[in-house]
Amino acid sequence: MILIGTYNYLRIKDKNSSEFILTDGEQDALLPFLKDEEDLNVGEEIFVFCFHHKDGRIFATRKRPFAAVGDFAFLKVVDQTDNGSFLDLGIEKDLFVPASKQRRPLELGKEYVVFIYVDDNDGKLTASTWLEDNIETDLSDLEEGDQVSLLISEKSELGYSAIINNKYMGLLYADEVYEELRIGESRSGYIKKIRADINKIDLSLRPIGFDFILDSRDIVLDILKENGGILNLGDKSSPEEIRQRLKMSKKAFKQVIGGLYKQRLIALSDYDIKLLPENPDVN
């Protein structure tokens, strides 16, 4: 059976003046001619993405869409009707979001994070902005400290919600994010805490625990080297200034410079730190 909304290996069964007829042995799909497909031959097996045409027939394309069934993706609204909105999927067929699957009405020209699925009623590729309804609830594949991929999906007073590894959802708390993030932005992050009893995941953009300190240590040392061995931040500097310049909390900053001081790599004062002359090339 041909899988809709994803990739299939199909054999070229026949062709006419405008299209190839593909098959998996049970169902057929139509592949309209494109210039770079003129050299394809009957009997050849090709890799294609399949979707339903509005008349119900199965069509195929060798173009790679922006996303496939089972994916969370950030897509642009390119058309609207009374029944719903259409998103640009990067292929000949736009992706439909029924009005009932819109958490808030979508606006033409704007981009949204959606989940892509096959509708049980008509078998067609569809999308929804009700992201929470489509995340995995079994968190056994994750461990605290894991590095993960994030898709920033929403901003609230608490912080930024993000899709984790295209399967789960977690939260980056506002007071732990030291830069402005964009909805739809892809980032690397870390699992800070898993609260399996309520299916909640706390996230961080920095490594957790000792790895975080090592990462922050390297950041401070790199900045010191770039600034001739001096950084105009110290124990009395404000949390806001440290956050703006180093993208870390004052607590983390004090941990890092305290460690560097104990290693005799820097000299400390209230409002600056200096790389000691005997350690100009610390690695």
C-alpha positions as CSV (number, residue, x, y, z in Angstrom):
1,M,0.0,0.0,0.0
2,I,1.3,3.5,-0.9
3,L,2.0,5.6,2.2
4,I,0.5,9.1,2.0
5,G,2.5,12.1,3.3
6,T,5.8,10.3,3.2
7,Y,8.3,8.6,0.9
8,N,7.8,5.5,-1.2
9,Y,9.9,3.4,-3.6
10,L,7.6,2.9,-6.6
11,R,8.1,1.2,-9.9
12,I,7.3,3.0,-13.2
13,K,4.5,0.9,-14.6
14,D,3.7,3.0,-17.7
15,K,3.8,6.5,-19.1
16,N,1.7,8.6,-21.4
17,S,2.2,12.0,-23.0
18,S,2.1,14.0,-19.7
19,E,2.9,11.7,-16.8
20,F,4.3,8.5,-15.4
21,I,2.1,5.8,-13.8
22,L,3.8,4.4,-10.7
23,T,2.9,1.4,-8.7
24,D,3.7,-0.5,-5.5
25,G,2.0,-3.6,-6.9
26,E,-1.3,-2.8,-5.3
27,Q,-2.0,0.9,-5.9
28,D,-1.0,3.4,-8.6
29,A,0.2,7.0,-8.3
30,L,0.7,9.6,-11.0
31,L,4.0,11.5,-11.5
32,P,3.6,14.5,-13.9
33,F,6.6,15.0,-16.3
34,L,9.3,17.4,-15.3
35,K,12.3,18.2,-17.4
36,D,14.8,16.3,-15.3
37,E,12.5,13.2,-15.4
38,E,12.5,12.7,-19.2
39,D,15.2,10.0,-18.9
40,L,13.2,7.8,-16.6
41,N,12.2,4.4,-18.0
42,V,9.3,1.9,-17.6
43,G,10.3,-0.7,-15.0
44,E,12.6,1.6,-13.1
45,E,12.1,2.0,-9.4
46,I,12.2,5.6,-8.0
47,F,12.0,7.3,-4.7
48,V,9.0,9.7,-4.4
49,F,6.8,11.6,-1.9
50,C,3.1,10.8,-2.3
51,F,0.0,12.8,-1.5
52,H,-3.7,12.9,-2.5
53,H,-4.9,15.3,-5.3
54,K,-8.1,17.2,-4.5
55,D,-10.0,14.7,-6.7
56,G,-8.8,11.8,-4.5
57,R,-6.2,10.4,-6.9
58,I,-2.7,9.7,-5.5
59,F,0.0,11.9,-6.9
60,A,3.8,11.6,-6.5
61,T,6.6,14.1,-6.7
62,R,10.4,13.8,-6.6
63,K,10.7,17.2,-4.9
64,R,11.5,17.0,-1.2
65,P,8.8,18.7,1.0
66,F,9.7,20.9,4.0
67,A,8.2,18.2,6.2
68,A,6.4,14.8,6.2
69,V,3.7,13.0,8.1
70,G,4.6,12.7,11.8
71,D,6.7,15.9,11.7
72,F,6.4,19.2,13.6
73,A,7.2,22.0,11.2
74,F,7.2,25.8,10.8
75,L,5.2,26.6,7.7
76,K,3.7,29.7,6.0
77,V,0.0,30.3,5.3
78,V,-0.4,30.8,1.6
79,D,-4.2,30.6,1.1
80,Q,-7.4,30.5,3.1
81,T,-11.0,29.4,2.7
82,D,-14.1,29.2,4.9
83,N,-13.1,25.7,5.9
84,G,-9.5,26.3,6.8
85,S,-6.1,27.4,5.7
86,F,-3.4,26.1,3.4
87,L,0.3,26.0,4.2
88,D,3.3,26.0,1.8
89,L,4.8,22.5,2.0
90,G,7.4,23.1,-0.7
91,I,5.7,20.8,-3.3
92,E,2.9,21.1,-5.9
93,K,0.3,20.4,-3.1
94,D,-0.3,22.8,-0.2
95,L,-1.0,21.4,3.2
96,F,-4.5,21.9,4.6
97,V,-5.3,23.0,8.2
98,P,-9.0,22.6,8.9
99,A,-10.6,25.4,11.0
100,S,-11.3,22.9,13.7
101,K,-7.6,22.1,14.0
102,Q,-6.6,25.7,14.5
103,R,-5.9,26.6,18.1
104,R,-6.3,30.2,17.0
105,P,-7.4,31.4,13.6
106,L,-4.4,31.4,11.2
107,E,-3.5,34.6,9.3
108,L,-2.5,34.8,5.7
109,G,1.2,35.3,5.2
110,K,2.2,34.3,8.7
111,E,4.2,31.2,9.8
112,Y,3.1,28.7,12.4
113,V,4.4,25.5,14.0
114,V,2.1,22.6,13.1
115,F,1.9,18.9,13.4
116,I,1.4,16.9,10.1
117,Y,-0.7,13.8,10.0
118,V,-3.0,11.7,7.8
119,D,-6.7,12.4,8.4
120,D,-8.5,9.2,9.5
121,N,-11.7,10.1,7.6
122,D,-10.4,10.9,4.1
123,G,-6.8,9.6,4.2
124,K,-5.5,13.0,3.2
125,L,-2.4,14.8,4.5
126,T,-3.5,17.4,7.1
127,A,-2.0,19.6,9.8
128,S,-3.0,20.9,13.2
129,T,-1.8,23.7,15.5
130,W,-3.0,21.7,18.6
131,L,0.6,20.5,19.2
132,E,0.0,19.1,22.7
133,D,-2.5,16.6,21.3
134,N,0.3,15.1,19.1
135,I,3.3,14.7,21.4
136,E,4.6,11.5,22.8
137,T,3.8,10.9,26.5
138,D,6.2,8.0,27.1
139,L,9.4,9.8,28.2
140,S,11.5,6.7,28.7
141,D,13.7,7.5,25.8
142,L,15.0,10.7,27.5
143,E,17.4,11.2,30.4
144,E,18.3,14.3,32.3
145,G,21.4,15.9,30.7
146,D,20.7,14.6,27.2
147,Q,21.5,16.9,24.4
148,V,18.4,17.3,22.1
149,S,17.1,19.2,19.1
150,L,14.5,21.8,19.8
151,L,11.9,23.6,17.6
152,I,10.7,26.7,19.4
153,S,6.9,26.6,19.2
154,E,5.4,29.2,21.5
155,K,6.3,32.1,23.9
156,S,4.4,32.7,27.1
157,E,5.0,34.5,30.5
158,L,6.7,31.3,31.7
159,G,9.1,31.1,28.8
160,Y,9.4,29.2,25.5
161,S,7.7,25.9,24.7
162,A,9.7,23.7,22.4
163,I,9.3,20.5,20.5
164,I,12.0,18.0,21.5
165,N,13.5,15.6,19.0
166,N,10.3,16.0,16.9
167,K,8.4,13.9,19.5
168,Y,8.1,15.6,22.9
169,M,7.4,19.0,24.3
170,G,9.3,20.9,27.0
171,L,9.8,24.4,28.5
172,L,12.7,26.8,28.5
173,Y,12.0,29.1,31.5
174,A,12.1,32.8,30.8
175,D,14.5,33.6,33.6
176,E,17.0,31.0,32.3
177,V,16.9,32.2,28.6
178,Y,19.5,35.0,28.1
179,E,18.6,35.9,24.5
180,E,15.5,36.4,22.4
181,L,14.3,33.3,20.6
182,R,12.1,33.2,17.5
183,I,9.1,31.0,17.0
184,G,10.0,28.3,14.5
185,E,13.7,28.6,15.3
186,S,15.7,25.3,15.6
187,R,18.2,25.1,18.4
188,S,20.3,22.5,20.3
189,G,19.3,22.2,23.9
190,Y,19.5,19.9,27.0
191,I,17.1,18.0,29.2
192,K,17.3,19.8,32.6
193,K,14.6,17.9,34.5
194,I,12.0,15.2,33.7
195,R,8.8,15.2,35.7
196,A,7.4,11.9,34.4
197,D,4.5,11.9,36.9
198,I,3.0,15.0,35.0
199,N,4.7,14.5,31.6
200,K,6.6,17.7,31.9
201,I,10.1,18.4,30.7
202,D,12.3,21.3,31.8
203,L,14.9,22.4,29.2
204,S,18.1,24.4,29.1
205,L,20.1,25.9,26.2
206,R,23.3,25.2,28.1
207,P,24.8,21.8,29.2
208,I,23.6,20.6,32.6
209,G,25.7,20.4,35.8
210,F,29.5,20.1,35.5
211,D,29.3,20.2,31.7
212,F,27.6,23.6,32.0
213,I,30.5,24.9,34.2
214,L,33.1,23.7,31.7
215,D,31.2,25.3,28.8
216,S,30.8,28.6,30.6
217,R,34.5,28.5,31.6
218,D,35.5,28.3,28.0
219,I,33.2,31.2,27.1
220,V,34.8,33.5,29.8
221,L,38.3,32.5,28.8
222,D,37.6,33.1,25.1
223,I,36.2,36.6,25.9
224,L,39.2,37.4,28.1
225,K,41.6,36.5,25.2
226,E,39.6,38.5,22.7
227,N,39.7,41.5,25.0
228,G,43.4,41.6,25.7
229,G,43.1,39.6,29.0
230,I,40.5,41.9,30.6
231,L,36.8,41.5,31.2
232,N,34.9,44.4,32.8
233,L,32.6,42.2,34.8
234,G,33.2,41.2,38.4
235,D,31.7,40.1,41.7
236,K,29.8,43.5,42.1
237,S,28.6,43.7,38.5
238,S,24.8,43.6,38.2
239,P,23.0,40.4,37.2
240,E,21.5,42.3,34.2
241,E,24.9,43.3,32.8
242,I,26.2,39.7,33.2
243,R,23.2,38.2,31.6
244,Q,23.3,40.7,28.6
245,R,27.0,40.2,27.9
246,L,27.6,36.5,28.8
247,K,24.2,35.0,28.4
248,M,24.4,33.4,31.9
249,S,23.1,34.1,35.4
250,K,25.2,35.9,38.0
251,K,25.2,32.7,40.1
252,A,26.7,30.8,37.2
253,F,29.2,33.6,36.5
254,K,30.4,33.5,40.1
255,Q,30.8,29.7,40.0
256,V,32.9,30.0,36.8
257,I,35.2,32.9,37.9
258,G,35.5,31.2,41.4
259,G,36.8,28.1,39.7
260,L,39.2,30.0,37.4
261,Y,40.5,32.0,40.4
262,K,41.2,28.7,42.3
263,Q,43.1,27.5,39.3
264,R,45.1,30.7,39.4
265,L,44.1,31.6,35.9
266,I,42.6,35.0,36.7
267,A,42.8,37.9,39.1
268,L,39.5,39.2,40.6
269,S,38.3,42.6,41.6
270,D,34.8,44.0,42.2
271,Y,34.1,45.1,38.6
272,D,36.6,43.2,36.4
273,I,38.7,40.1,36.0
274,K,42.1,39.7,34.4
275,L,43.8,36.8,32.8
276,L,47.1,36.3,34.7
277,P,50.2,37.1,32.5
278,E,51.7,33.6,33.0
279,N,48.5,32.0,31.5
280,P,48.1,33.9,28.2
281,D,47.2,30.7,26.2
282,V,45.0,28.7,28.5
283,N,43.3,25.8,26.7
